[in-house]
């Protein structure tokens, strides 16, 4: 389960739309399943099919999260032409089994946001609990 405010969800979707036709990416901070921050990052791959979080953006997000008593607990990225489900590339690049992997699909008129865990190549969808704060 991932607990996240509607405000952060709205920011993620807006970031994905702004970056289109390229994949957007970002990081989330918090404690285990509770999201306390969202950081937009640059996609160094500059691609519509893959993403690479800019290392300097990652460092800044990590330091800010730590300063606020949190840590990086996941990554967000968009799929511009496919469903909100991890691709084989996403699975290979999944750096941490404790992380949440949030995908925003722009394949349809209305963006679709889903979250997953990826452990040893196994993809499991998790529920997203939206807070109105």
SVG drawing of the C-alpha trace seen along z (x, -y; Angstrom):
<svg xmlns="http://www.w3.org/2000/svg" viewBox="-10 -21 35 33">
<polyline fill="none" stroke="black" stroke-width="0.4" points="0.0,0.0 1.1,-3.6 -0.3,-6.5 -0.1,-9.8 -1.8,-13.2 -3.9,-14.1 -1.7,-17.2 1.4,-15.0 -0.6,-12.8 -1.8,-15.9 1.8,-17.2 3.0,-13.9 0.3,-13.9 1.0,-17.5 4.7,-16.8 4.0,-13.9 1.8,-16.1 4.3,-18.9 7.2,-16.7 5.2,-14.9 6.2,-13.6 9.2,-12.6 9.0,-10.4 8.9,-12.4 10.5,-11.2 10.7,-12.1 11.3,-10.8 9.2,-10.4 10.3,-10.8 8.7,-9.6 8.7,-6.8 8.0,-3.3 4.5,-3.6 3.8,-7.2 4.8,-9.8 5.9,-13.1 7.4,-14.7 7.6,-14.6 10.6,-15.9 10.4,-16.5 13.7,-15.4 15.1,-15.8 15.1,-12.7 18.7,-12.6 17.7,-10.0 15.5,-12.6 13.4,-9.8 9.8,-8.9 10.6,-5.2 13.1,-5.3 14.1,-7.5 17.2,-8.2 16.9,-10.3 19.5,-13.2 22.1,-12.4 22.3,-16.0 18.5,-16.1 18.7,-12.8 21.3,-14.1 19.3,-17.3 16.2,-15.3 18.0,-12.9 19.6,-15.7 16.3,-17.6 14.4,-14.5 17.1,-13.7 16.9,-17.3 13.2,-16.8 13.6,-13.5 12.6,-11.3 14.3,-9.3 13.8,-8.5 11.3,-5.7 10.5,-5.5 10.5,-6.7 7.8,-8.1 7.9,-8.0 5.5,-8.3 4.7,-6.0 3.8,-8.1 2.3,-5.4 1.8,-2.4 -0.1,-1.3 0.8,-2.1 2.6,1.1 6.4,1.7 8.1,2.5 10.9,5.1 13.4,2.2 11.7,0.8 12.1,4.1 15.8,4.4 16.4,0.8 14.5,1.2 17.2,0.3 15.6,1.1 13.1,3.8 11.8,1.5 10.9,-1.2 7.6,-2.1 7.4,-2.4 4.7,-4.8 3.8,-5.0 1.6,-7.6 0.3,-6.4 -0.6,-9.1 -1.8,-6.5 -5.5,-7.5 -7.2,-10.8 -7.3,-10.6 -3.9,-9.9 -3.8,-6.7 -1.6,-6.4 -0.7,-3.1 2.0,-2.0 4.0,1.2 6.7,3.0 9.4,4.9 11.3,7.6 13.6,10.0 11.8,9.2 8.4,9.9 5.9,7.1 3.1,6.6 0.6,3.8 -0.1,2.0 -3.1,0.0 -2.8,-3.8 -4.5,-5.4 -5.2,-9.1 -5.3,-11.7 -7.2,-14.9 -4.5,-17.2"/>
</svg>
